[in-house]
Amino acid sequence: MPIIETGLFLVFERFPDRKEAVKALYRESEDFQSLCEDYRQCALALRYWSRSSGEDAPARTEEYTLLLQELEEELTKILMVPEAPDP
């Protein structure tokens, strides 16, 4: 993995103690790659709407806050599975 994908940076920031697990899952799983990208896109949308002064901003901010929490919960479930011991 010569270049770290931008979605990984946010996951690394959120789960700094699980970087090796994140890297391994990212290499092995397209579903995990997609989850990281969803997390990145959601974080960007939340940042946008939380800075917006538009009429829809409060509702969108709440929507993306909840979605980001759900994505973090999903990441937590995946990353906190105990690793198998080495044989």
trRosetta pair geometry for C-beta under 8 A, 3 or more apart (Angstrom, degrees):
i j d omega theta_ij theta_ji phi_ij phi_ji
1 4 7.0 63 144 -89 112 54
1 23 7.0 -155 38 -158 154 95
1 26 7.3 56 -105 105 155 117
1 27 6.1 -107 -49 -87 123 101
4 8 5.1 -109 -180 71 94 136
4 9 6.7 102 131 -58 121 82
5 8 5.0 100 67 -5 78 104
5 26 7.3 -166 31 -169 123 137
5 33 7.6 54 47 -146 168 92
5 36 7.0 90 97 120 126 136
5 37 7.8 -55 152 -76 134 86
6 9 5.7 -38 -161 14 47 115
6 10 7.8 38 152 -9 66 96
6 40 6.0 96 114 -139 91 150
7 10 6.5 -57 -165 35 40 105
7 11 6.7 32 146 -12 70 111
7 33 7.5 103 77 -166 147 57
7 36 3.7 107 139 140 122 95
7 37 4.6 -74 -82 -80 153 48
7 39 6.3 107 -162 63 96 94
7 40 4.0 -101 -108 -28 76 133
8 11 5.5 -63 -148 43 40 110
8 12 5.8 45 153 -24 74 105
8 22 6.5 129 -147 149 93 122
8 23 7.7 58 -149 -89 136 63
8 26 6.2 4 -93 -93 117 160
8 36 5.9 5 -72 -170 55 144
9 12 5.6 -53 -146 36 29 113
9 13 6.4 31 153 -20 63 105
10 13 5.5 -50 -147 34 33 113
10 14 6.3 27 155 -14 65 107
10 36 7.7 149 63 -165 98 80
10 39 6.0 -172 100 126 129 109
10 40 5.5 163 19 -94 141 74
10 43 5.6 -162 -140 6 155 166
11 14 5.8 -56 -145 41 32 108
11 15 6.0 -21 169 30 68 106
11 22 5.4 157 126 -142 122 138
11 36 5.3 -58 -33 -125 140 98
11 39 6.2 84 -69 89 92 155
11 75 6.5 -150 -132 -148 102 145
12 15 6.9 -80 -131 65 20 70
12 16 6.4 56 169 -101 64 57
12 19 5.5 41 -130 -108 93 94
12 22 6.3 -160 -79 79 69 164
13 16 6.8 2 -144 -64 21 90
14 72 6.5 -129 -173 -124 147 103
14 75 7.2 51 104 107 139 152
15 18 4.2 -34 155 43 115 114
15 19 7.5 170 109 -59 83 51
15 22 6.4 145 85 -56 124 126
15 75 6.9 -139 -33 145 137 119
15 76 7.8 -179 -86 -94 123 63
15 79 5.6 -28 -150 151 160 168
16 19 6.6 -6 -167 -45 41 101
18 21 4.5 -48 -176 45 88 118
18 22 5.6 98 120 -30 87 95
18 79 4.7 55 173 -177 162 124
18 80 7.9 -77 -89 -72 146 55
19 22 5.5 -55 -146 35 31 114
19 23 6.3 32 157 -20 66 104
20 23 5.7 -50 -147 35 32 112
20 24 6.4 30 155 -17 64 107
21 24 5.8 -56 -147 39 30 110
21 25 6.2 27 157 -16 66 109
21 79 5.5 120 112 -144 136 82
21 83 6.9 -128 -95 -72 113 118
22 25 6.0 -59 -145 40 27 107
22 26 6.1 29 156 -23 64 110
22 36 8.0 102 -165 -92 102 128
22 79 6.8 -1 -70 -110 78 122
23 26 5.7 -58 -147 35 27 113
23 27 6.5 24 157 -18 63 106
24 27 5.9 -57 -151 35 30 109
24 28 6.2 7 159 -4 66 118
25 28 6.0 -72 -140 48 28 101
25 29 5.3 -29 -177 27 71 121
25 32 4.3 -144 151 -163 102 171
25 78 6.9 91 -136 153 159 122
25 79 7.6 -97 -11 -90 155 77
26 29 7.2 -67 -106 52 14 80
26 32 5.8 -121 -88 114 44 117
26 33 5.8 95 -150 -83 70 77
26 36 6.5 15 -106 -21 105 154
28 32 7.4 42 72 28 74 136
29 32 3.8 72 89 8 118 107
29 33 6.6 -178 102 -10 64 80
30 33 5.3 -49 -149 35 38 117
30 34 6.3 42 151 -21 66 103
31 34 5.6 -54 -151 36 31 113
31 35 6.4 35 149 -21 64 104
32 35 5.4 -49 -146 34 36 114
32 36 6.4 39 153 -20 65 101
32 78 6.9 162 -109 171 104 157
33 36 5.8 -54 -152 34 31 111
33 37 6.5 27 151 -16 64 107
34 37 5.6 -55 -148 38 33 111
34 38 6.3 38 151 -21 66 104
35 38 5.5 -50 -146 35 32 114
35 39 6.4 37 152 -22 63 104
35 71 7.0 161 -170 -156 84 94
35 74 6.4 -134 -148 117 129 125
35 75 6.6 160 149 -80 125 84
35 78 7.6 104 101 -2 169 159
36 39 5.5 -52 -150 33 31 115
36 40 6.5 33 151 -19 64 104
37 40 5.6 -50 -148 35 35 113
37 41 6.3 33 154 -17 66 106
38 41 5.8 -55 -145 39 30 109
38 42 6.1 29 156 -19 65 109
38 71 6.0 -161 114 -120 106 133
39 42 5.9 -57 -146 38 26 110
39 43 6.3 27 155 -19 63 108
39 68 7.4 88 -146 -136 68 73
39 71 4.8 170 -95 152 81 138
39 72 7.5 105 -127 -67 114 61
39 75 6.7 38 -81 -52 144 136
40 43 5.8 -57 -148 36 28 110
40 44 6.4 28 154 -18 64 106
41 44 5.8 -55 -150 36 31 112
41 45 6.4 30 153 -18 65 106
42 45 5.7 -54 -147 37 32 111
42 46 6.2 33 154 -20 66 106
42 64 5.9 169 -169 -158 79 90
42 67 5.2 -140 -141 114 131 112
42 68 4.9 171 136 -82 123 78
42 71 5.8 163 36 -2 159 154
43 46 5.7 -52 -146 36 30 112
43 47 6.4 34 153 -21 63 104
43 68 6.2 97 -78 -116 64 124
44 47 5.7 -53 -149 34 31 113
44 48 6.4 33 152 -20 64 105
45 48 5.6 -53 -149 35 33 114
45 49 6.2 20 159 -10 68 109
45 60 7.6 -111 162 168 99 107
45 64 4.9 -155 107 -117 104 143
46 49 6.1 -60 -141 44 28 102
46 50 5.9 26 162 -20 66 112
46 61 6.8 85 -149 -140 69 60
46 64 3.9 -168 -82 129 80 127
46 65 6.2 113 -130 -68 122 56
46 68 5.7 -12 -45 -39 151 140
47 50 6.1 -59 -141 37 23 108
47 51 6.6 10 161 -7 59 113
48 51 6.4 -79 -161 42 24 101
48 52 6.3 32 150 -39 66 110
49 52 5.2 -45 -142 17 38 122
49 56 7.8 -76 -138 114 108 85
49 57 5.4 165 -172 -145 76 67
49 60 4.0 -132 -137 110 146 112
49 61 4.6 -165 124 -71 110 68
49 64 5.8 140 37 16 139 140
50 57 7.6 130 -99 -176 17 101
50 61 5.0 104 -83 -122 67 116
52 56 7.8 -17 116 76 142 76
52 57 4.1 -163 91 -102 102 118
52 60 7.5 11 50 66 141 132
52 61 8.0 -159 45 -55 100 103
53 57 6.4 -58 -134 -21 6 157
54 57 4.7 132 62 -39 73 97
56 59 5.6 -69 -167 51 63 108
56 60 5.2 56 141 -22 93 114
57 60 5.9 -64 -138 43 26 106
57 61 5.9 31 163 -25 66 108
58 61 5.7 -53 -144 34 27 113
58 62 6.5 26 157 -16 62 106
59 62 5.9 -56 -152 37 30 110
59 63 6.2 33 151 -21 65 108
60 63 5.4 -52 -144 36 34 116
60 64 6.2 24 160 -10 68 107
61 64 6.3 -61 -144 43 26 101
61 65 6.1 32 154 -25 63 109
62 65 5.6 -53 -144 33 29 115
62 66 6.5 26 158 -15 63 106
63 66 6.2 -62 -157 37 26 107
63 67 6.4 21 152 -15 64 111
64 67 5.3 -51 -139 40 37 113
64 68 6.0 42 158 -23 68 103
65 68 5.9 -54 -148 35 27 110
65 69 6.6 29 151 -19 61 106
66 69 5.6 -54 -151 34 33 114
66 70 6.5 33 152 -19 65 104
67 70 5.6 -52 -150 35 34 112
67 71 6.4 33 152 -17 66 105
68 71 5.7 -53 -147 38 33 111
68 72 6.3 36 152 -20 65 105
69 72 5.7 -54 -147 36 31 112
69 73 6.4 35 152 -21 64 103
70 73 5.6 -51 -150 33 32 114
70 74 6.6 32 151 -18 64 104
71 74 5.6 -52 -150 36 34 112
71 75 6.4 35 151 -17 66 105
72 75 5.6 -52 -146 39 33 112
72 76 6.1 39 152 -24 65 105
73 76 5.5 -51 -146 34 30 115
73 77 6.5 34 154 -21 63 102
74 77 5.8 -50 -151 32 31 112
74 78 6.6 26 153 -14 63 107
75 78 5.8 -61 -151 40 32 108
75 79 5.8 13 161 -7 70 116
76 79 6.1 -64 -133 47 25 99
76 80 5.6 10 173 -11 66 120
77 80 6.6 -61 -128 40 16 100
77 81 7.4 38 159 -45 53 91
78 81 6.6 -45 -173 -5 30 110
